Amino acid sequence: MARAMRDDTGGPRDLSMRARVALFAGALALATLPACQQDATPDPFVGPSELGLSLTLSASPDVLPLDGASQSLVTILARDGSGQVVANVALRLQIRFGGILQDFGQLSARTLVTGPNGQALAAYTAPLGGSIDTGAAVEILVTPVGDNYAGALSRTLSIRLVPSGTVTPPLPPVTSSPPSASFVFSPAAPTTTTAVQFNAGPSTASSERTITGYAWNFGDGSTGTGVTTSHTFSTAGDYTVVLTVTDSDGETNTTTAVVKVTATVSGFDPGRSTQVDRPVRV
């Protein structure tokens, strides 16, 4: 008859060994569990982001014949979260046709950088001939590149391609309609201890546009932004205040006014508000 081996305490040795193995296996499972959970649910807030960058794409014309020569002007406008234009944004351009990245036609540039007005321009030339479906379109993919937009998604612009000889209706003429820059300030005759209130509310944008930026230069080395602002001139003198407004299409306009500042005098009446307007030049 077989005898069960016993440990030093008199209990069965095989039971003690099984308990130790079970405890070791449990500890190993607990140690590996957090790593599996971390790999399965990566933090969605880690990594690069393009929040605050807006790209507006347009093509003129947006219908091209397959003649190997017709071109469309691709315009890219970069703005930040507050609607201000953004300069020096690096962009990568690609061509996609039939869901595949390929050189179906030509781009004048593959990489662009937005200028001081937030715009970048490129020309797309249609390919020569080819068998395409009616209403086929080539897509221009525009992607911000660089450290700040490393994880950015591509924006897509479509240009319709039609067989050579197809008659398409003419595009309406493009006219430039810059915004109207205008502002009021109060008091009309401030002193060196008076905070002058400036309001660009009278400024207007053309149809289907909005004013997205207000930039102030107070003529004494100080600047400001916003539709309303205030400024105190520390020294008496005549200051030419400049307001520059920018609309949603990147068009700008400027107006100026001279603010006469005098030294502080007890009992001085600042007077009434003054409005300054400059006609829009089309």
C-alpha positions as CSV (number, residue, x, y, z in Angstrom):
1,M,0.0,0.0,0.0
2,A,1.4,3.3,-1.1
3,R,2.1,5.9,1.6
4,A,1.6,9.7,1.0
5,M,4.7,11.7,1.6
6,R,4.4,14.2,4.4
7,D,6.1,17.6,4.9
8,D,7.7,18.8,8.2
9,T,4.3,19.9,9.7
10,G,2.9,16.4,9.2
11,G,0.6,17.4,6.2
12,P,0.7,15.8,2.8
13,R,3.6,17.1,0.8
14,D,1.9,16.7,-2.6
15,L,-0.9,19.0,-1.4
16,S,1.5,21.7,-0.3
17,M,3.3,21.6,-3.7
18,R,0.0,22.0,-5.6
19,A,-0.9,25.0,-3.4
20,R,2.4,26.7,-4.2
21,V,2.0,26.1,-7.9
22,A,-1.5,27.6,-7.8
23,L,-0.3,30.7,-5.9
24,F,2.6,31.2,-8.4
25,A,0.2,31.0,-11.4
26,G,-2.2,33.5,-9.8
27,A,0.6,36.0,-9.1
28,L,1.9,35.7,-12.7
29,A,-1.6,36.3,-14.1
30,L,-2.0,39.5,-12.0
31,A,1.4,40.8,-13.1
32,T,0.6,40.4,-16.8
33,L,-3.0,41.7,-16.7
34,P,-2.3,45.5,-16.6
35,A,0.0,45.4,-19.6
36,C,-2.6,43.6,-21.8
37,Q,-5.2,46.2,-20.8
38,Q,-2.8,49.1,-21.6
39,D,-2.0,47.7,-25.1
40,A,-5.7,47.1,-25.9
41,T,-6.9,50.7,-25.0
42,P,-4.3,53.3,-26.1
43,D,-4.8,56.8,-24.8
44,P,-6.8,58.7,-27.5
45,F,-5.3,62.0,-26.2
46,V,-1.7,61.1,-26.8
47,G,0.0,62.1,-30.0
48,P,0.0,65.0,-32.5
49,S,-3.2,67.0,-33.2
50,E,-4.3,69.4,-35.9
51,L,-7.0,71.1,-33.8
52,G,-7.3,74.8,-34.6
53,L,-6.2,74.5,-38.2
54,S,-8.8,74.9,-41.0
55,L,-8.0,74.4,-44.7
56,T,-10.4,75.8,-47.3
57,L,-9.8,74.3,-50.8
58,S,-11.1,75.6,-54.2
59,A,-10.5,74.9,-57.9
60,S,-11.1,77.2,-60.8
61,P,-12.4,75.9,-63.1
62,D,-13.6,72.7,-61.5
63,V,-14.4,70.9,-64.9
64,L,-11.5,70.1,-67.3
65,P,-11.4,68.3,-70.7
66,L,-8.9,65.5,-71.2
67,D,-6.8,67.5,-73.7
68,G,-3.4,67.4,-71.8
69,A,-3.3,71.2,-71.6
70,S,-6.3,72.6,-69.7
71,Q,-5.5,73.7,-66.2
72,S,-7.3,74.4,-62.9
73,L,-6.0,76.8,-60.3
74,V,-6.0,75.1,-56.9
75,T,-6.2,77.6,-54.0
76,I,-5.6,76.6,-50.4
77,L,-6.5,78.9,-47.5
78,A,-5.2,78.1,-43.9
79,R,-7.0,79.6,-40.9
80,D,-6.7,79.0,-37.1
81,G,-9.5,78.3,-34.6
82,S,-10.3,82.0,-34.3
83,G,-10.5,82.5,-38.1
84,Q,-7.2,84.3,-38.5
85,V,-5.1,83.4,-41.5
86,V,-2.0,81.2,-40.8
87,A,1.3,81.7,-42.7
88,N,4.1,79.2,-43.1
89,V,2.0,76.1,-43.1
90,A,3.7,73.3,-45.0
91,L,1.4,71.3,-47.3
92,R,1.8,68.1,-49.3
93,L,-0.3,67.6,-52.5
94,Q,-1.2,64.2,-54.0
95,I,-3.4,63.1,-56.9
96,R,-6.0,60.3,-56.5
97,F,-8.1,58.8,-59.3
98,G,-10.4,55.8,-59.0
99,G,-9.5,55.5,-55.3
100,I,-5.8,55.0,-56.1
101,L,-2.9,57.5,-55.6
102,Q,-1.5,58.0,-59.1
103,D,-0.2,60.7,-61.4
104,F,-3.4,61.1,-63.4
105,G,-2.6,64.5,-64.7
106,Q,0.1,66.8,-63.3
107,L,0.5,69.2,-60.4
108,S,2.8,72.2,-60.7
109,A,4.1,71.5,-57.2
110,R,3.9,68.6,-54.7
111,T,4.8,70.7,-51.7
112,L,3.6,74.2,-50.8
113,V,3.9,76.7,-48.0
114,T,1.2,79.3,-47.2
115,G,2.1,82.9,-47.6
116,P,1.4,85.9,-45.3
117,N,-2.2,85.9,-46.5
118,G,-2.6,82.3,-45.5
119,Q,-2.9,81.1,-49.1
120,A,-1.0,78.6,-51.2
121,L,-1.5,78.1,-55.0
122,A,-0.9,75.2,-57.4
123,A,-2.0,74.4,-60.9
124,Y,-3.4,71.0,-62.0
125,T,-3.1,70.0,-65.6
126,A,-5.6,67.5,-67.1
127,P,-4.2,64.3,-68.7
128,L,-4.4,63.7,-72.5
129,G,-7.2,61.3,-73.5
130,G,-8.0,58.2,-71.6
131,S,-11.2,56.2,-71.1
132,I,-13.2,57.5,-68.2
133,D,-16.8,57.3,-67.0
134,T,-19.2,60.2,-67.4
135,G,-18.8,62.5,-64.5
136,A,-15.5,61.0,-63.4
137,A,-13.4,63.2,-61.1
138,V,-9.8,63.4,-60.0
139,E,-9.2,64.2,-56.4
140,I,-6.5,66.5,-55.1
141,L,-5.4,65.6,-51.6
142,V,-3.9,68.3,-49.4
143,T,-2.2,67.3,-46.1
144,P,-0.5,69.6,-43.6
145,V,3.0,68.3,-42.8
146,G,5.6,69.1,-40.2
147,D,5.9,68.6,-36.4
148,N,2.7,70.5,-35.6
149,Y,0.5,68.6,-38.0
150,A,2.2,65.2,-38.1
151,G,-1.1,63.4,-37.5
152,A,-3.2,65.5,-39.8
153,L,-5.8,64.1,-42.1
154,S,-5.9,64.9,-45.8
155,R,-8.5,67.4,-47.2
156,T,-9.9,66.5,-50.6
157,L,-10.8,68.7,-53.6
158,S,-12.6,67.2,-56.7
159,I,-12.1,68.3,-60.3
160,R,-14.4,66.8,-62.9
161,L,-12.9,65.4,-66.0
162,V,-14.8,65.2,-69.3
163,P,-13.9,63.9,-72.8
164,S,-12.1,66.5,-75.0
165,G,-14.6,68.5,-77.0
166,T,-17.3,68.4,-74.3
167,V,-18.9,71.9,-74.0
168,T,-19.2,73.1,-70.4
169,P,-21.0,76.3,-69.3
170,P,-18.7,79.3,-68.7
171,L,-17.9,80.2,-65.2
172,P,-19.1,83.5,-63.8
173,P,-16.4,86.2,-63.6
174,V,-14.5,86.3,-60.4
175,T,-14.6,89.7,-58.7
176,S,-12.6,90.9,-55.8
177,S,-14.7,92.4,-53.0
178,P,-12.6,93.4,-50.0
179,P,-14.3,94.2,-46.7
180,S,-15.1,97.7,-45.6
181,A,-12.8,98.9,-42.7
182,S,-14.4,101.4,-40.3
183,F,-14.2,102.2,-36.6
184,V,-15.3,104.6,-33.9
185,F,-13.5,105.7,-30.8
186,S,-14.4,107.6,-27.7
187,P,-13.6,110.0,-26.2
188,A,-12.9,112.2,-29.2
189,A,-10.2,114.3,-27.4
190,P,-8.6,112.0,-24.8
191,T,-5.9,112.9,-22.3
192,T,-2.9,110.9,-21.2
193,T,-4.9,109.3,-18.3
194,T,-7.9,108.4,-20.4
195,A,-8.5,104.9,-21.8
196,V,-9.6,105.3,-25.3
197,Q,-12.3,102.8,-26.4
198,F,-12.0,101.6,-30.1
199,N,-14.9,99.7,-31.8
200,A,-14.6,98.2,-35.3
201,G,-18.2,97.2,-35.4
202,P,-19.1,99.4,-38.3
203,S,-16.8,97.3,-40.6
204,T,-18.6,95.1,-43.0
205,A,-17.8,92.2,-45.3
206,S,-19.2,91.5,-48.8
207,S,-22.0,89.1,-49.5
208,E,-21.6,85.5,-48.2
209,R,-18.4,86.5,-46.3
210,T,-17.7,87.4,-42.7
211,I,-14.9,89.4,-41.1
212,T,-12.6,87.1,-39.3
213,G,-9.8,89.4,-38.1
214,Y,-9.3,92.9,-36.6
215,A,-5.7,94.1,-36.2
216,W,-5.0,97.5,-34.5
217,N,-1.9,99.6,-34.6
218,F,-2.1,102.6,-32.2
219,G,0.8,104.5,-33.6
220,D,2.9,104.5,-30.4
221,G,4.4,101.1,-30.8
222,S,1.4,99.3,-29.3
223,T,-0.9,96.9,-31.1
224,G,-4.2,95.1,-30.4
225,T,-6.7,92.7,-31.8
226,G,-10.5,92.1,-31.6
227,V,-13.5,93.9,-32.8
228,T,-13.3,96.1,-29.7
229,T,-10.3,97.2,-27.7
230,S,-9.0,100.0,-25.5
231,H,-5.7,101.8,-25.2
232,T,-4.2,104.6,-23.1
233,F,-1.6,106.9,-24.6
234,S,1.0,107.8,-22.0
235,T,2.3,110.9,-23.9
236,A,0.5,113.8,-25.4
237,G,0.6,114.1,-29.2
238,D,-1.1,113.1,-32.4
239,Y,-1.3,109.4,-33.1
240,T,-2.4,107.7,-36.3
241,V,-4.4,104.6,-35.4
242,V,-4.6,102.0,-38.1
243,L,-7.2,99.3,-38.4
244,T,-6.8,96.3,-40.7
245,V,-9.7,93.9,-41.2
246,T,-9.6,90.5,-42.9
247,D,-12.6,88.5,-44.2
248,S,-13.2,84.8,-44.5
249,D,-11.8,84.7,-48.1
250,G,-8.5,86.3,-46.9
251,E,-9.3,89.8,-48.4
252,T,-8.1,92.7,-46.3
253,N,-8.7,96.4,-46.1
254,T,-7.3,99.2,-43.9
255,T,-8.5,102.6,-42.5
256,T,-6.8,105.2,-40.3
257,A,-7.7,108.0,-38.0
258,V,-5.7,110.5,-36.0
259,V,-6.2,110.6,-32.3
260,K,-5.1,113.9,-30.6
261,V,-4.0,113.3,-27.1
262,T,-3.4,116.1,-24.7
263,A,-1.9,116.3,-21.2
264,T,-4.2,115.7,-18.3
265,V,-6.3,118.7,-17.4
266,S,-8.6,118.8,-14.4
267,G,-12.3,118.9,-15.4
268,F,-11.6,118.2,-19.1
269,D,-14.6,117.0,-21.1
270,P,-13.6,114.2,-23.4
271,G,-16.4,115.1,-25.8
272,R,-18.3,112.9,-28.2
273,S,-17.3,109.8,-30.3
274,T,-15.8,110.2,-33.7
275,Q,-16.5,107.8,-36.6
276,V,-14.0,107.1,-39.4
277,D,-14.9,105.5,-42.7
278,R,-12.9,104.6,-45.8
279,P,-14.6,103.7,-49.1
280,V,-14.1,100.2,-50.3
281,R,-12.0,99.9,-53.5
282,V,-13.2,97.1,-55.7
